[in-house]
């Protein structure tokens, strides 16, 4: 899973589309102020990677 954040809706849609095309689950964290803070060093999601597995 990849996290992304941004203030430009068109750019975020493009990133989400690219991630989807590569088969990567994406989670929109909102704007740069909120989402960026979560991803920056010492943020709640800093260096976190979520792996999704097919259990079927």
C-alpha positions in Angstrom: 0.0 0.0 0.0 1.2 3.5 -0.8 0.2 6.6 1.0 -0.1 9.9 -0.9 -1.2 13.5 -0.1 -1.5 16.7 -2.1 -3.5 19.8 -2.6 -4.0 19.4 -6.4 -7.0 17.0 -7.0 -6.0 16.4 -10.6 -2.5 15.4 -9.7 -3.7 13.2 -6.9 -6.1 11.4 -9.4 -3.1 10.9 -11.8 -1.0 9.4 -9.0 -3.9 7.1 -7.9 -4.3 6.0 -11.5 -0.6 5.2 -11.9 -0.5 3.2 -8.6 -3.6 1.3 -9.6 -2.1 0.5 -13.0 0.9 -1.0 -11.3 -1.4 -3.0 -8.9 -0.5 -1.0 -5.8 -3.2 -0.2 -3.4 -3.3 3.5 -2.6 -4.6 5.5 0.4 -5.3 9.2 0.0 -4.3 11.0 3.2 -5.8 14.3 2.2 -4.0 17.6 1.8 -0.3 18.3 2.2 -0.8 19.9 5.6 -2.6 16.9 7.2 -1.3 14.0 5.1 2.2 15.3 4.7 2.5 15.6 8.5 1.5 11.9 8.8 4.2 10.8 6.3 7.1 13.0 7.4 9.9 11.9 9.6 8.5 11.1 13.1 5.0 11.2 11.7 2.5 8.5 12.5 3.1 6.8 9.1 6.8 7.5 8.8 8.5 4.5 7.2 5.3 2.4 7.4 4.6 0.0 4.6 1.4 -2.1 4.5 1.5 -5.3 2.5 -1.7 -6.7 1.2 -1.9 -10.4 0.5 -4.4 -12.4 -1.5 -5.7 -14.9 1.0 -8.1 -16.7 -1.4 
